[in-house]
Amino acid sequence: MTTAEKFSAREAAEFLGLSHNRVRALLLQGRLRGEKVGMAGWIIYRSELERFARLPRRNGRPPVEGEISASGRSRRKSRAAAQEASAGAAS
């Protein structure tokens, strides 16, 4: 029987190139799978880290729920301006 390689959250952060806090947040969100150990510890298996590393990544700060991106705001403004222009031309 072989023993799977195990990582702490801090070691997993180094492996993935992320901060320790980001790894903990991913674990709490369920986006990264691990086993909770004790009050503040986590065990993450190498196979899970490799799976997570293969997932496509988006650069930048993750959006906060309910937050509108800058591109979404500018699209809304330009859409509203286009509607006003077409309404003005129609009258």
C-alpha positions in Angstrom: 0.0 0.0 0.0 1.4 3.5 -0.9 0.9 6.5 1.2 -0.4 9.6 -0.6 1.7 12.7 -0.1 0.0 15.2 2.2 0.4 19.0 2.5 -0.5 21.5 5.1 -2.4 24.6 3.9 0.9 26.6 4.1 2.7 24.0 2.0 -0.2 23.9 -0.4 -0.1 27.7 -0.8 3.6 27.4 -1.7 2.9 24.6 -4.2 0.1 26.5 -5.9 1.8 29.9 -5.8 -1.0 31.4 -3.7 -1.1 33.1 -0.3 -1.9 31.0 2.8 -5.1 33.0 3.4 -6.3 32.4 -0.2 -5.8 28.6 0.2 -7.7 28.7 3.4 -10.5 30.6 1.7 -10.6 28.1 -1.2 -10.8 25.3 1.4 -13.7 26.9 3.2 -15.5 27.6 -0.1 -15.1 24.0 -1.1 -13.3 24.9 -4.3 -10.1 23.2 -3.0 -10.8 19.9 -1.2 -9.0 19.0 2.0 -9.5 17.5 5.4 -10.0 19.7 8.5 -7.6 18.6 11.3 -8.0 20.1 14.7 -9.1 23.7 15.2 -7.1 25.4 12.5 -5.3 22.7 10.5 -5.9 21.3 7.0 -4.5 18.3 5.1 -4.6 18.5 1.3 -3.4 15.6 -0.8 -1.0 16.1 -3.7 -3.6 14.7 -6.2 -6.0 17.5 -5.2 -3.3 20.1 -5.6 -2.5 18.8 -9.0 -6.2 18.8 -10.0 -6.6 22.4 -8.8 -3.5 23.5 -10.5 -4.9 22.2 -13.9 -8.0 24.3 -13.6 -8.2 27.5 -15.7 -7.4 30.6 -13.7 -8.6 34.2 -14.0 -6.2 36.9 -13.1 -7.0 39.7 -10.7 -9.0 40.0 -7.5 -12.0 37.6 -7.3 -15.3 39.5 -7.5 -17.2 40.2 -4.4 -20.8 39.0 -4.5 -23.1 41.7 -5.7 -20.1 43.8 -7.0 -20.3 45.1 -10.6 -17.1 45.0 -12.6 -15.8 48.2 -14.3 -16.5 46.7 -17.7 -20.1 45.9 -16.7 -20.6 49.5 -15.7 -19.2 50.9 -18.9 -21.3 48.6 -21.0 -24.4 49.7 -19.2 -23.5 53.4 -19.7 -22.8 53.0 -23.3 -26.0 51.0 -23.8 -28.0 53.7 -22.1 -26.3 56.4 -24.2 -27.2 54.5 -27.4 -30.8 54.1 -26.3 -31.1 57.8 -25.6 -29.5 58.7 -28.9 -31.9 56.4 -30.8 -34.9 57.8 -28.8 -33.8 61.3 -29.7 -33.4 60.5 -33.4 -36.8 58.8 -33.5 -38.7 61.8 -32.2 
